[in-house]
């Protein structure tokens, strides 16, 4: 699965998703791009967009995008708070569908 990590997700978290191709928004040169444009770019190369931004599903009309969005519910976006949630994130990846939001955490 091709995964894009949002700017608000620590880049090093990508190491935890063995068996998946993981990139970070900054690696793609897409830092500071707003969510709508970011999703339009991401849908061309990625299957899932992982974020901790809970407002994304209210700010964007996700069914128009051909990328799944996985929102991680965590105390913070710090790596130490996200690491314990990795098993739930990996489990949720199997349920992700393009144009829909899946929650994990």
Gaussian input, Z-matrix of N, CA and C with variables (Angstrom, degrees):
# hf/3-21g

backbone

0 1
 N
 C     1     B1
 C     2     B2     1     A1
 N     3     B3     2     A2     1     D1
 C     4     B4     3     A3     2     D2
 C     5     B5     4     A4     3     D3
 N     6     B6     5     A5     4     D4
 C     7     B7     6     A6     5     D5
 C     8     B8     7     A7     6     D6
 N     9     B9     8     A8     7     D7
 C    10    B10     9     A9     8     D8
 C    11    B11    10    A10     9     D9
 N    12    B12    11    A11    10    D10
 C    13    B13    12    A12    11    D11
 C    14    B14    13    A13    12    D12
 N    15    B15    14    A14    13    D13
 C    16    B16    15    A15    14    D14
 C    17    B17    16    A16    15    D15
 N    18    B18    17    A17    16    D16
 C    19    B19    18    A18    17    D17
 C    20    B20    19    A19    18    D18
 N    21    B21    20    A20    19    D19
 C    22    B22    21    A21    20    D20
 C    23    B23    22    A22    21    D21
 N    24    B24    23    A23    22    D22
 C    25    B25    24    A24    23    D23
 C    26    B26    25    A25    24    D24
 N    27    B27    26    A26    25    D25
 C    28    B28    27    A27    26    D26
 C    29    B29    28    A28    27    D27
 N    30    B30    29    A29    28    D28
 C    31    B31    30    A30    29    D29
 C    32    B32    31    A31    30    D30
 N    33    B33    32    A32    31    D31
 C    34    B34    33    A33    32    D32
 C    35    B35    34    A34    33    D33
 N    36    B36    35    A35    34    D34
 C    37    B37    36    A36    35    D35
 C    38    B38    37    A37    36    D36
 N    39    B39    38    A38    37    D37
 C    40    B40    39    A39    38    D38
 C    41    B41    40    A40    39    D39
 N    42    B42    41    A41    40    D40
 C    43    B43    42    A42    41    D41
 C    44    B44    43    A43    42    D42
 N    45    B45    44    A44    43    D43
 C    46    B46    45    A45    44    D44
 C    47    B47    46    A46    45    D45
 N    48    B48    47    A47    46    D46
 C    49    B49    48    A48    47    D47
 C    50    B50    49    A49    48    D48
 N    51    B51    50    A50    49    D49
 C    52    B52    51    A51    50    D50
 C    53    B53    52    A52    51    D51
 N    54    B54    53    A53    52    D52
 C    55    B55    54    A54    53    D53
 C    56    B56    55    A55    54    D54
 N    57    B57    56    A56    55    D55
 C    58    B58    57    A57    56    D56
 C    59    B59    58    A58    57    D57
 N    60    B60    59    A59    58    D58
 C    61    B61    60    A60    59    D59
 C    62    B62    61    A61    60    D60
 N    63    B63    62    A62    61    D61
 C    64    B64    63    A63    62    D62
 C    65    B65    64    A64    63    D63
 N    66    B66    65    A65    64    D64
 C    67    B67    66    A66    65    D65
 C    68    B68    67    A67    66    D66
 N    69    B69    68    A68    67    D67
 C    70    B70    69    A69    68    D68
 C    71    B71    70    A70    69    D69
 N    72    B72    71    A71    70    D70
 C    73    B73    72    A72    71    D71
 C    74    B74    73    A73    72    D72
 N    75    B75    74    A74    73    D73
 C    76    B76    75    A75    74    D74
 C    77    B77    76    A76    75    D75
 N    78    B78    77    A77    76    D76
 C    79    B79    78    A78    77    D77
 C    80    B80    79    A79    78    D78
 N    81    B81    80    A80    79    D79
 C    82    B82    81    A81    80    D80
 C    83    B83    82    A82    81    D81
 N    84    B84    83    A83    82    D82
 C    85    B85    84    A84    83    D83
 C    86    B86    85    A85    84    D84
 N    87    B87    86    A86    85    D85
 C    88    B88    87    A87    86    D86
 C    89    B89    88    A88    87    D87
 N    90    B90    89    A89    88    D88
 C    91    B91    90    A90    89    D89
 C    92    B92    91    A91    90    D90
 N    93    B93    92    A92    91    D91
 C    94    B94    93    A93    92    D92
 C    95    B95    94    A94    93    D93
 N    96    B96    95    A95    94    D94
 C    97    B97    96    A96    95    D95
 C    98    B98    97    A97    96    D96
 N    99    B99    98    A98    97    D97
 C   100   B100    99    A99    98    D98
 C   101   B101   100   A100    99    D99
 N   102   B102   101   A101   100   D100
 C   103   B103   102   A102   101   D101
 C   104   B104   103   A103   102   D102
 N   105   B105   104   A104   103   D103
 C   106   B106   105   A105   104   D104
 C   107   B107   106   A106   105   D105
 N   108   B108   107   A107   106   D106
 C   109   B109   108   A108   107   D107
 C   110   B110   109   A109   108   D108
 N   111   B111   110   A110   109   D109
 C   112   B112   111   A111   110   D110
 C   113   B113   112   A112   111   D111
 N   114   B114   113   A113   112   D112
 C   115   B115   114   A114   113   D113
 C   116   B116   115   A115   114   D114
 N   117   B117   116   A116   115   D115
 C   118   B118   117   A117   116   D116
 C   119   B119   118   A118   117   D117
 N   120   B120   119   A119   118   D118
 C   121   B121   120   A120   119   D119
 C   122   B122   121   A121   120   D120
 N   123   B123   122   A122   121   D121
 C   124   B124   123   A123   122   D122
 C   125   B125   124   A124   123   D123
 N   126   B126   125   A125   124   D124
 C   127   B127   126   A126   125   D125
 C   128   B128   127   A127   126   D126
 N   129   B129   128   A128   127   D127
 C   130   B130   129   A129   128   D128
 C   131   B131   130   A130   129   D129
 N   132   B132   131   A131   130   D130
 C   133   B133   132   A132   131   D131
 C   134   B134   133   A133   132   D132
 N   135   B135   134   A134   133   D133
 C   136   B136   135   A135   134   D134
 C   137   B137   136   A136   135   D135
 N   138   B138   137   A137   136   D136
 C   139   B139   138   A138   137   D137
 C   140   B140   139   A139   138   D138
 N   141   B141   140   A140   139   D139
 C   142   B142   141   A141   140   D140
 C   143   B143   142   A142   141   D141
 N   144   B144   143   A143   142   D142
 C   145   B145   144   A144   143   D143
 C   146   B146   145   A145   144   D144
 N   147   B147   146   A146   145   D145
 C   148   B148   147   A147   146   D146
 C   149   B149   148   A148   147   D147
 N   150   B150   149   A149   148   D148
 C   151   B151   150   A150   149   D149
 C   152   B152   151   A151   150   D150
 N   153   B153   152   A152   151   D151
 C   154   B154   153   A153   152   D152
 C   155   B155   154   A154   153   D153
 N   156   B156   155   A155   154   D154
 C   157   B157   156   A156   155   D155
 C   158   B158   157   A157   156   D156
 N   159   B159   158   A158   157   D157
 C   160   B160   159   A159   158   D158
 C   161   B161   160   A160   159   D159
 N   162   B162   161   A161   160   D160
 C   163   B163   162   A162   161   D161
 C   164   B164   163   A163   162   D162
 N   165   B165   164   A164   163   D163
 C   166   B166   165   A165   164   D164
 C   167   B167   166   A166   165   D165
 N   168   B168   167   A167   166   D166
 C   169   B169   168   A168   167   D167
 C   170   B170   169   A169   168   D168
 N   171   B171   170   A170   169   D169
 C   172   B172   171   A171   170   D170
 C   173   B173   172   A172   171   D171
 N   174   B174   173   A173   172   D172
 C   175   B175   174   A174   173   D173
 C   176   B176   175   A175   174   D174
 N   177   B177   176   A176   175   D175
 C   178   B178   177   A177   176   D176
 C   179   B179   178   A178   177   D177
 N   180   B180   179   A179   178   D178
 C   181   B181   180   A180   179   D179
 C   182   B182   181   A181   180   D180
 N   183   B183   182   A182   181   D181
 C   184   B184   183   A183   182   D182
 C   185   B185   184   A184   183   D183
 N   186   B186   185   A185   184   D184
 C   187   B187   186   A186   185   D185
 C   188   B188   187   A187   186   D186
 N   189   B189   188   A188   187   D187
 C   190   B190   189   A189   188   D188
 C   191   B191   190   A190   189   D189
 N   192   B192   191   A191   190   D190
 C   193   B193   192   A192   191   D191
 C   194   B194   193   A193   192   D192
 N   195   B195   194   A194   193   D193
 C   196   B196   195   A195   194   D194
 C   197   B197   196   A196   195   D195
 N   198   B198   197   A197   196   D196
 C   199   B199   198   A198   197   D197
 C   200   B200   199   A199   198   D198
 N   201   B201   200   A200   199   D199
 C   202   B202   201   A201   200   D200
 C   203   B203   202   A202   201   D201
 N   204   B204   203   A203   202   D202
 C   205   B205   204   A204   203   D203
 C   206   B206   205   A205   204   D204
 N   207   B207   206   A206   205   D205
 C   208   B208   207   A207   206   D206
 C   209   B209   208   A208   207   D207
 N   210   B210   209   A209   208   D208
 C   211   B211   210   A210   209   D209
 C   212   B212   211   A211   210   D210
 N   213   B213   212   A212   211   D211
 C   214   B214   213   A213   212   D212
 C   215   B215   214   A214   213   D213
 N   216   B216   215   A215   214   D214
 C   217   B217   216   A216   215   D215
 C   218   B218   217   A217   216   D216
 N   219   B219   218   A218   217   D217
 C   220   B220   219   A219   218   D218
 C   221   B221   220   A220   219   D219
 N   222   B222   221   A221   220   D220
 C   223   B223   222   A222   221   D221
 C   224   B224   223   A223   222   D222
 N   225   B225   224   A224   223   D223
 C   226   B226   225   A225   224   D224
 C   227   B227   226   A226   225   D225
 N   228   B228   227   A227   226   D226
 C   229   B229   228   A228   227   D227
 C   230   B230   229   A229   228   D228
 N   231   B231   230   A230   229   D229
 C   232   B232   231   A231   230   D230
 C   233   B233   232   A232   231   D231
 N   234   B234   233   A233   232   D232
 C   235   B235   234   A234   233   D233
 C   236   B236   235   A235   234   D234
 N   237   B237   236   A236   235   D235
 C   238   B238   237   A237   236   D236
 C   239   B239   238   A238   237   D237
 N   240   B240   239   A239   238   D238
 C   241   B241   240   A240   239   D239
 C   242   B242   241   A241   240   D240
 N   243   B243   242   A242   241   D241
 C   244   B244   243   A243   242   D242
 C   245   B245   244   A244   243   D243
 N   246   B246   245   A245   244   D244
 C   247   B247   246   A246   245   D245
 C   248   B248   247   A247   246   D246
 N   249   B249   248   A248   247   D247
 C   250   B250   249   A249   248   D248
 C   251   B251   250   A250   249   D249
 N   252   B252   251   A251   250   D250
 C   253   B253   252   A252   251   D251
 C   254   B254   253   A253   252   D252
 N   255   B255   254   A254   253   D253
 C   256   B256   255   A255   254   D254
 C   257   B257   256   A256   255   D255
 N   258   B258   257   A257   256   D256
 C   259   B259   258   A258   257   D257
 C   260   B260   259   A259   258   D258
 N   261   B261   260   A260   259   D259
 C   262   B262   261   A261   260   D260
 C   263   B263   262   A262   261   D261
 N   264   B264   263   A263   262   D262
 C   265   B265   264   A264   263   D263
 C   266   B266   265   A265   264   D264
 N   267   B267   266   A266   265   D265
 C   268   B268   267   A267   266   D266
 C   269   B269   268   A268   267   D267
 N   270   B270   269   A269   268   D268
 C   271   B271   270   A270   269   D269
 C   272   B272   271   A271   270   D270
 N   273   B273   272   A272   271   D271
 C   274   B274   273   A273   272   D272
 C   275   B275   274   A274   273   D273
 N   276   B276   275   A275   274   D274
 C   277   B277   276   A276   275   D275
 C   278   B278   277   A277   276   D276
 N   279   B279   278   A278   277   D277
 C   280   B280   279   A279   278   D278
 C   281   B281   280   A280   279   D279
 N   282   B282   281   A281   280   D280
 C   283   B283   282   A282   281   D281
 C   284   B284   283   A283   282   D282
 N   285   B285   284   A284   283   D283
 C   286   B286   285   A285   284   D284
 C   287   B287   286   A286   285   D285
 N   288   B288   287   A287   286   D286
 C   289   B289   288   A288   287   D287
 C   290   B290   289   A289   288   D288
 N   291   B291   290   A290   289   D289
 C   292   B292   291   A291   290   D290
 C   293   B293   292   A292   291   D291
 N   294   B294   293   A293   292   D292
 C   295   B295   294   A294   293   D293
 C   296   B296   295   A295   294   D294
 N   297   B297   296   A296   295   D295
 C   298   B298   297   A297   296   D296
 C   299   B299   298   A298   297   D297
 N   300   B300   299   A299   298   D298
 C   301   B301   300   A300   299   D299
 C   302   B302   301   A301   300   D300
 N   303   B303   302   A302   301   D301
 C   304   B304   303   A303   302   D302
 C   305   B305   304   A304   303   D303
 N   306   B306   305   A305   304   D304
 C   307   B307   306   A306   305   D305
 C   308   B308   307   A307   306   D306
 N   309   B309   308   A308   307   D307
 C   310   B310   309   A309   308   D308
 C   311   B311   310   A310   309   D309
 N   312   B312   311   A311   310   D310
 C   313   B313   312   A312   311   D311
 C   314   B314   313   A313   312   D312

   B1=1.4504
   B2=1.5324
   B3=1.3042
   B4=1.4612
   B5=1.5223
   B6=1.3305
   B7=1.4620
   B8=1.5225
   B9=1.3294
   B10=1.4598
   B11=1.5187
   B12=1.3339
   B13=1.4625
   B14=1.5158
   B15=1.3148
   B16=1.4583
   B17=1.5296
   B18=1.2973
   B19=1.4634
   B20=1.5306
   B21=1.3245
   B22=1.4632
   B23=1.5360
   B24=1.3180
   B25=1.4663
   B26=1.5309
   B27=1.3332
   B28=1.4714
   B29=1.5275
   B30=1.2985
   B31=1.4626
   B32=1.5302
   B33=1.3323
   B34=1.4648
   B35=1.5254
   B36=1.3139
   B37=1.4617
   B38=1.5339
   B39=1.3018
   B40=1.4603
   B41=1.5182
   B42=1.3229
   B43=1.4699
   B44=1.5233
   B45=1.3152
   B46=1.4635
   B47=1.5270
   B48=1.3151
   B49=1.4606
   B50=1.5215
   B51=1.3326
   B52=1.4644
   B53=1.5251
   B54=1.3014
   B55=1.4652
   B56=1.5143
   B57=1.3184
   B58=1.4637
   B59=1.5242
   B60=1.3045
   B61=1.4633
   B62=1.5279
   B63=1.3318
   B64=1.4609
   B65=1.5273
   B66=1.3217
   B67=1.4604
   B68=1.5162
   B69=1.3090
   B70=1.4634
   B71=1.5213
   B72=1.3206
   B73=1.4632
   B74=1.5280
   B75=1.3318
   B76=1.4667
   B77=1.5293
   B78=1.3289
   B79=1.4639
   B80=1.5244
   B81=1.3092
   B82=1.4570
   B83=1.5308
   B84=1.3395
   B85=1.4635
   B86=1.5091
   B87=1.3445
   B88=1.4575
   B89=1.5244
   B90=1.3184
   B91=1.4649
   B92=1.5288
   B93=1.3015
   B94=1.4778
   B95=1.5273
   B96=1.3267
   B97=1.4671
   B98=1.5290
   B99=1.2983
   B100=1.4703
   B101=1.5254
   B102=1.3217
   B103=1.4602
   B104=1.5296
   B105=1.3173
   B106=1.4634
   B107=1.5145
   B108=1.2851
   B109=1.4785
   B110=1.5248
   B111=1.3293
   B112=1.4621
   B113=1.5298
   B114=1.3091
   B115=1.4673
   B116=1.5233
   B117=1.3173
   B118=1.4621
   B119=1.5318
   B120=1.3085
   B121=1.4655
   B122=1.5275
   B123=1.3184
   B124=1.4668
   B125=1.5215
   B126=1.3209
   B127=1.4678
   B128=1.5238
   B129=1.3209
   B130=1.4677
   B131=1.5236
   B132=1.3360
   B133=1.4638
   B134=1.5187
   B135=1.3369
   B136=1.4601
   B137=1.5236
   B138=1.3389
   B139=1.4639
   B140=1.5180
   B141=1.3510
   B142=1.4727
   B143=1.5216
   B144=1.3163
   B145=1.4617
   B146=1.5224
   B147=1.3337
   B148=1.4666
   B149=1.5292
   B150=1.3259
   B151=1.4585
   B152=1.5266
   B153=1.3148
   B154=1.4651
   B155=1.5313
   B156=1.3186
   B157=1.4647
   B158=1.5289
   B159=1.3081
   B160=1.4724
   B161=1.5243
   B162=1.3088
   B163=1.4614
   B164=1.5221
   B165=1.3138
   B166=1.4595
   B167=1.5270
   B168=1.3149
   B169=1.4704
   B170=1.5282
   B171=1.3343
   B172=1.4628
   B173=1.5271
   B174=1.3293
   B175=1.4619
   B176=1.5224
   B177=1.3293
   B178=1.4578
   B179=1.5247
   B180=1.3191
   B181=1.4667
   B182=1.5305
   B183=1.3196
   B184=1.4554
   B185=1.5278
   B186=1.3375
   B187=1.4707
   B188=1.5348
   B189=1.3014
   B190=1.4628
   B191=1.5324
   B192=1.3308
   B193=1.4608
   B194=1.5228
   B195=1.3151
   B196=1.4672
   B197=1.5224
   B198=1.3221
   B199=1.4577
   B200=1.5265
   B201=1.3170
   B202=1.4686
   B203=1.5204
   B204=1.3177
   B205=1.4612
   B206=1.5231
   B207=1.3204
   B208=1.4631
   B209=1.5201
   B210=1.3306
   B211=1.4676
   B212=1.5193
   B213=1.3129
   B214=1.4583
   B215=1.5230
   B216=1.3268
   B217=1.4657
   B218=1.5182
   B219=1.3186
   B220=1.4490
   B221=1.5256
   B222=1.3280
   B223=1.4753
   B224=1.5113
   B225=1.3157
   B226=1.4616
   B227=1.5162
   B228=1.3097
   B229=1.4559
   B230=1.5294
   B231=1.2989
   B232=1.4630
   B233=1.5162
   B234=1.3128
   B235=1.4616
   B236=1.5255
   B237=1.3166
   B238=1.4743
   B239=1.5237
   B240=1.3299
   B241=1.4665
   B242=1.5247
   B243=1.3312
   B244=1.4597
   B245=1.5301
   B246=1.3288
   B247=1.4670
   B248=1.5306
   B249=1.3359
   B250=1.4655
   B251=1.5340
   B252=1.3158
   B253=1.4579
   B254=1.5285
   B255=1.3326
   B256=1.4657
   B257=1.5288
   B258=1.3415
   B259=1.4740
   B260=1.5360
   B261=1.3228
   B262=1.4752
   B263=1.5259
   B264=1.3258
   B265=1.4659
   B266=1.5263
   B267=1.3265
   B268=1.4663
   B269=1.5229
   B270=1.3157
   B271=1.4616
   B272=1.5262
   B273=1.3238
   B274=1.4641
   B275=1.5291
   B276=1.3255
   B277=1.4656
   B278=1.5239
   B279=1.3266
   B280=1.4585
   B281=1.5168
   B282=1.3177
   B283=1.4651
   B284=1.5270
   B285=1.3223
   B286=1.4626
   B287=1.5179
   B288=1.3349
   B289=1.4671
   B290=1.5284
   B291=1.2963
   B292=1.4575
   B293=1.5344
   B294=1.3262
   B295=1.4477
   B296=1.5133
   B297=1.3248
   B298=1.4692
   B299=1.5202
   B300=1.3214
   B301=1.4482
   B302=1.5225
   B303=1.3106
   B304=1.4525
   B305=1.5191
   B306=1.3206
   B307=1.4638
   B308=1.5172
   B309=1.3168
   B310=1.4607
   B311=1.5149
   B312=1.2968
   B313=1.4606
   B314=1.4865
   A1=108.18
   A2=116.66
   A3=122.10
   A4=108.78
   A5=115.51
   A6=122.53
   A7=110.10
   A8=115.77
   A9=121.88
   A10=108.14
   A11=116.19
   A12=121.19
   A13=109.48
   A14=116.06
   A15=122.53
   A16=110.11
   A17=114.81
   A18=122.47
   A19=111.83
   A20=117.15
   A21=121.44
   A22=112.85
   A23=117.10
   A24=122.04
   A25=107.41
   A26=117.78
   A27=119.17
   A28=112.01
   A29=115.86
   A30=122.66
   A31=111.18
   A32=116.86
   A33=121.06
   A34=112.98
   A35=118.26
   A36=120.78
   A37=110.52
   A38=116.68
   A39=121.29
   A40=113.85
   A41=117.45
   A42=121.85
   A43=112.21
   A44=116.38
   A45=121.82
   A46=113.17
   A47=117.57
   A48=121.56
   A49=111.14
   A50=115.74
   A51=121.63
   A52=109.67
   A53=115.62
   A54=120.58
   A55=113.47
   A56=115.95
   A57=121.14
   A58=109.08
   A59=115.57
   A60=120.85
   A61=106.87
   A62=116.30
   A63=120.88
   A64=110.34
   A65=115.31
   A66=122.27
   A67=108.67
   A68=115.05
   A69=121.97
   A70=107.98
   A71=116.51
   A72=121.92
   A73=111.18
   A74=116.89
   A75=119.67
   A76=111.83
   A77=117.74
   A78=121.12
   A79=111.43
   A80=115.73
   A81=120.87
   A82=112.33
   A83=116.30
   A84=120.27
   A85=112.38
   A86=116.17
   A87=121.17
   A88=113.13
   A89=118.13
   A90=121.06
   A91=109.60
   A92=115.85
   A93=124.36
   A94=114.46
   A95=118.14
   A96=119.75
   A97=107.84
   A98=116.54
   A99=121.48
   A100=111.01
   A101=116.09
   A102=123.03
   A103=115.34
   A104=118.94
   A105=120.52
   A106=112.03
   A107=116.43
   A108=121.18
   A109=109.94
   A110=116.69
   A111=121.26
   A112=111.08
   A113=117.04
   A114=120.54
   A115=111.35
   A116=117.10
   A117=120.85
   A118=110.98
   A119=117.16
   A120=121.02
   A121=110.55
   A122=115.65
   A123=121.29
   A124=112.73
   A125=117.67
   A126=119.64
   A127=112.87
   A128=117.03
   A129=120.99
   A130=112.50
   A131=117.32
   A132=119.85
   A133=115.29
   A134=117.74
   A135=120.69
   A136=111.66
   A137=114.70
   A138=121.52
   A139=111.88
   A140=116.01
   A141=121.19
   A142=109.92
   A143=115.23
   A144=123.69
   A145=106.69
   A146=117.26
   A147=121.39
   A148=109.31
   A149=115.14
   A150=121.59
   A151=110.14
   A152=116.26
   A153=121.17
   A154=109.63
   A155=116.35
   A156=123.00
   A157=109.77
   A158=115.73
   A159=120.93
   A160=113.25
   A161=117.57
   A162=120.93
   A163=113.44
   A164=117.16
   A165=120.93
   A166=112.18
   A167=116.40
   A168=119.22
   A169=112.74
   A170=117.09
   A171=120.84
   A172=111.16
   A173=116.18
   A174=121.13
   A175=113.50
   A176=117.15
   A177=120.87
   A178=110.42
   A179=115.53
   A180=121.31
   A181=106.48
   A182=116.15
   A183=122.39
   A184=116.06
   A185=119.88
   A186=118.17
   A187=114.44
   A188=118.16
   A189=119.04
   A190=112.85
   A191=117.34
   A192=121.53
   A193=111.00
   A194=115.88
   A195=121.69
   A196=110.38
   A197=115.36
   A198=121.99
   A199=107.60
   A200=115.58
   A201=119.98
   A202=108.56
   A203=115.96
   A204=121.71
   A205=107.96
   A206=115.03
   A207=121.44
   A208=107.42
   A209=114.95
   A210=120.59
   A211=108.27
   A212=115.52
   A213=121.62
   A214=108.91
   A215=115.02
   A216=120.86
   A217=108.09
   A218=115.28
   A219=121.48
   A220=109.41
   A221=115.36
   A222=119.55
   A223=110.96
   A224=116.04
   A225=121.53
   A226=108.34
   A227=115.87
   A228=119.44
   A229=111.04
   A230=116.93
   A231=121.01
   A232=109.85
   A233=114.87
   A234=120.93
   A235=111.87
   A236=116.73
   A237=119.77
   A238=111.94
   A239=118.10
   A240=121.23
   A241=111.53
   A242=117.12
   A243=121.40
   A244=113.08
   A245=117.85
   A246=120.87
   A247=114.05
   A248=119.37
   A249=118.33
   A250=113.54
   A251=117.13
   A252=121.66
   A253=113.32
   A254=117.53
   A255=121.08
   A256=112.71
   A257=120.35
   A258=118.40
   A259=112.73
   A260=117.15
   A261=120.40
   A262=110.98
   A263=115.80
   A264=119.92
   A265=109.79
   A266=116.32
   A267=120.49
   A268=111.30
   A269=116.64
   A270=120.58
   A271=110.77
   A272=116.52
   A273=121.34
   A274=111.92
   A275=117.73
   A276=120.15
   A277=111.79
   A278=116.20
   A279=120.38
   A280=114.00
   A281=116.97
   A282=121.87
   A283=112.59
   A284=117.01
   A285=121.16
   A286=111.65
   A287=114.90
   A288=121.97
   A289=108.94
   A290=116.25
   A291=121.77
   A292=110.33
   A293=115.80
   A294=121.05
   A295=114.71
   A296=116.85
   A297=120.33
   A298=110.87
   A299=114.43
   A300=121.99
   A301=108.69
   A302=116.22
   A303=123.13
   A304=106.23
   A305=116.17
   A306=121.25
   A307=109.56
   A308=116.07
   A309=122.29
   A310=108.85
   A311=115.14
   A312=118.58
   A313=112.90
   D1=139.61
   D2=178.25
   D3=-96.51
   D4=118.64
   D5=-173.16
   D6=-116.81
   D7=135.90
   D8=172.85
   D9=-113.67
   D10=124.99
   D11=176.24
   D12=-91.74
   D13=133.17
   D14=178.92
   D15=-66.45
   D16=162.28
   D17=179.24
   D18=-58.63
   D19=-30.27
   D20=-177.71
   D21=-83.44
   D22=-1.06
   D23=178.44
   D24=-103.41
   D25=130.79
   D26=-179.69
   D27=-58.69
   D28=132.33
   D29=-178.01
   D30=-56.55
   D31=-39.58
   D32=-177.50
   D33=-65.42
   D34=-18.22
   D35=177.97
   D36=-62.53
   D37=-27.98
   D38=179.67
   D39=-57.43
   D40=-24.88
   D41=178.55
   D42=-63.68
   D43=-21.06
   D44=-176.19
   D45=-81.41
   D46=-7.75
   D47=-175.53
   D48=-104.55
   D49=57.16
   D50=-179.75
   D51=-57.32
   D52=141.68
   D53=-179.92
   D54=89.43
   D55=-4.52
   D56=178.32
   D57=-119.67
   D58=152.81
   D59=174.62
   D60=-90.13
   D61=115.65
   D62=-173.83
   D63=-120.59
   D64=130.77
   D65=172.91
   D66=-127.89
   D67=158.16
   D68=177.04
   D69=-109.08
   D70=149.37
   D71=-179.72
   D72=-50.87
   D73=-40.56
   D74=-178.34
   D75=-67.32
   D76=-34.18
   D77=177.57
   D78=-64.87
   D79=-30.04
   D80=-178.92
   D81=-83.40
   D82=-8.01
   D83=-176.73
   D84=78.61
   D85=22.76
   D86=-176.11
   D87=-108.10
   D88=18.44
   D89=178.96
   D90=-60.49
   D91=142.71
   D92=177.14
   D93=71.05
   D94=4.08
   D95=175.53
   D96=-78.43
   D97=134.12
   D98=-178.30
   D99=-66.76
   D100=155.94
   D101=-170.64
   D102=-53.79
   D103=-44.67
   D104=-178.49
   D105=-61.29
   D106=-49.54
   D107=178.89
   D108=-66.97
   D109=-38.18
   D110=179.50
   D111=-61.66
   D112=-45.25
   D113=178.66
   D114=-64.45
   D115=-37.40
   D116=178.19
   D117=-64.32
   D118=-39.18
   D119=176.22
   D120=-69.40
   D121=-45.63
   D122=-174.75
   D123=-65.48
   D124=-35.62
   D125=-176.24
   D126=-63.45
   D127=-17.70
   D128=179.87
   D129=-77.44
   D130=-22.77
   D131=-173.91
   D132=-130.34
   D133=-9.88
   D134=-173.37
   D135=-127.78
   D136=155.81
   D137=177.56
   D138=-93.71
   D139=-35.84
   D140=-174.19
   D141=-137.28
   D142=138.77
   D143=174.43
   D144=-111.02
   D145=118.74
   D146=-179.57
   D147=-103.47
   D148=129.47
   D149=-178.75
   D150=-143.65
   D151=165.65
   D152=170.22
   D153=-111.15
   D154=5.32
   D155=-179.82
   D156=-77.53
   D157=98.91
   D158=-177.56
   D159=-69.47
   D160=-17.98
   D161=-178.90
   D162=-83.12
   D163=-11.71
   D164=-175.83
   D165=-54.33
   D166=-42.77
   D167=-177.14
   D168=-67.89
   D169=-19.77
   D170=177.96
   D171=-91.64
   D172=-24.17
   D173=-175.93
   D174=-88.78
   D175=-21.92
   D176=-175.81
   D177=-126.21
   D178=149.36
   D179=174.51
   D180=-90.19
   D181=87.40
   D182=-170.22
   D183=-64.36
   D184=-29.57
   D185=178.99
   D186=-59.53
   D187=-18.62
   D188=-179.81
   D189=-81.21
   D190=-7.84
   D191=-179.71
   D192=-101.76
   D193=144.80
   D194=179.34
   D195=-96.34
   D196=45.31
   D197=177.62
   D198=-142.21
   D199=142.12
   D200=176.23
   D201=-84.01
   D202=149.22
   D203=177.66
   D204=-118.28
   D205=127.28
   D206=177.43
   D207=-114.53
   D208=114.16
   D209=178.96
   D210=-98.86
   D211=123.88
   D212=-179.75
   D213=-95.73
   D214=123.39
   D215=177.51
   D216=-91.91
   D217=113.22
   D218=-175.99
   D219=-142.73
   D220=159.57
   D221=176.72
   D222=-59.11
   D223=-37.89
   D224=179.67
   D225=-152.90
   D226=-179.88
   D227=177.10
   D228=-97.61
   D229=15.81
   D230=177.20
   D231=-74.18
   D232=144.55
   D233=-177.98
   D234=-56.07
   D235=-40.36
   D236=-177.89
   D237=-65.20
   D238=-27.23
   D239=176.66
   D240=-83.51
   D241=-27.11
   D242=-178.01
   D243=-85.65
   D244=-31.82
   D245=-177.44
   D246=-53.89
   D247=-44.85
   D248=179.25
   D249=-64.21
   D250=-17.33
   D251=-178.40
   D252=-90.39
   D253=-5.61
   D254=-176.77
   D255=-54.61
   D256=-44.79
   D257=178.09
   D258=-58.56
   D259=-38.12
   D260=178.32
   D261=-69.58
   D262=-37.13
   D263=178.21
   D264=-64.46
   D265=-46.65
   D266=179.17
   D267=-60.41
   D268=-40.33
   D269=177.80
   D270=-64.79
   D271=-41.97
   D272=-178.68
   D273=-67.52
   D274=-28.61
   D275=180.00
   D276=-56.44
   D277=-35.38
   D278=179.61
   D279=-69.06
   D280=-15.77
   D281=-178.77
   D282=-100.80
   D283=-7.15
   D284=-175.67
   D285=-68.71
   D286=138.96
   D287=177.65
   D288=-131.88
   D289=141.23
   D290=179.55
   D291=-55.22
   D292=137.11
   D293=178.60
   D294=80.90
   D295=3.76
   D296=-178.77
   D297=-126.96
   D298=159.75
   D299=176.29
   D300=-102.76
   D301=135.07
   D302=172.73
   D303=-120.25
   D304=139.12
   D305=179.15
   D306=-104.29
   D307=144.62
   D308=175.22
   D309=-141.64
   D310=146.60
   D311=176.46
   D312=128.33

